């Protein structure tokens, strides 16, 4: 579908605003978490305010992707936006934690639809050659939200009240809704009008079990529940294979996994999830302990990372849209990120803080060179009727990589730090502020422990990116075309048995 340049600009502006809302809602709440849980009298369960949102936003990706292919991405997008705004309103009025968690689950569901359908709509109204530029613009919502979110959340909590953390979505979301209704064309559904309900249910339950198992396995109290969830995931996957072999329109069409370009992009998406998210999650802790800084100062390092990622993503999107050539950027990006993480592992203790900032900015530049580009590439390899499914799968693989990567890094850091701390110090209760109150020689000892623990972690993450170099080299040497993908002939993957 061809749109005028003016309409495309309005469309991209609306999609960017909505994507920013979804990304910001995760980061802005983190600063207000303790205040919200304290007011509701549920500090011991406050993590579920975040977990409920994240789980819903992850497990529903495949279902929403397939649904967008069946009924059209515009319908799913509008419903997701309305659901997100209604859930935001309900969050602010929550009288107790149960209400808030339920509203956050709905909010996460809406956020998944917004993120996914934004990418799918761009793919439906632009040519493969145009997409990298627009994907980079919409993808800018994530790094900007990481930088802006905690600050905005803190200001709202300090000067207004925590319900406004959620209600701030309403005016921006309503304006975006008007723009979306005006700018997004009525995009038809695909050639397969059927929806695989049994497969969707089993897939969602299996994925939920897998994520909970990975998340809980490191907690002694939750380990039995994690094992039970892992069993549910394994059984669910076996049942899913049986269901999908008989389904006329499977939730994950097998044909999209037969394409080398798609498989390579899924591998690169896994690298982004396992590598970048682990770094962003744990580098502040490393900086606070190893460099003995405050929480505010430690945030400068991940900010440098995401700013490097933002600049690189926008520049790469512009360059690829001009030339159509894309293979160089994932190869160079993964190599640069691997070198940056290797440098982090080799940095001696006691370096000035600007040094890890520069090094982590390099990691961000390398990651940004392909993190949004792979969506344009993977969509160029899929038919029009599979755009939602292939986009959802790419996002899902990234989320799974992030969940596994952060869980593994967190477990390794926790065990190694506990084993290496000087006698008399308890890793479970040792905070950065407590370390700074200790004698200087003890502070240096704790800093050296964290440095020695994180050095192999950085090397491990560098190895992840090194694997990404090998994966990226498998990309076909091709050029993005100026023609939109054709619809798939109305023939199912497999006839019902």
Secondary structure, 3 states (H helix, E strand, C coil): CCCCHHHHHHHHHHHHHHHHHHHHHHHHHHHHHHHHHHHCCCHHHCHHHHHHHHHHHHHCHHHHHHHHHHHCHHHHHHHHHHHHHHHHHHHHCCCCHHHHHHHHHHHHHHHHHHHHHHHHHHHHHCCHHHHHHHHHHHHHHHHHHHHHHHHHHHHHHHHCCCHHHHHHHHHHHHHHHHHHHHHCCCCCCCCCCCCCHHHHHHHHHHHHHHHHHHHHCCCCCCHHHHHHHHHHHHHHHHHHHHHHHHCCCCCCCHHHHCCHHHHHHHHHHHHHHHHHHHHHHHHHHHHHHHCCCCHHHHHHHHHHHHHHHHHHHHHHHHHHHHHCECHHHHHHHHHHHHHHHHHHHHCCCCCCHHHHHHHHHHHHHHHHCCCCHHHHHHHHCCCHHHHHHHHHHHHHHHHHHHHHHHHHHHHHHHHHHHHHCCCCCCCCCCCHHHHHCCCHHHHHHHHHHHHHHHHHHHHHHHHHHHHHHHHHHCCCCCECCCCCCCCCCCCCCCCCC
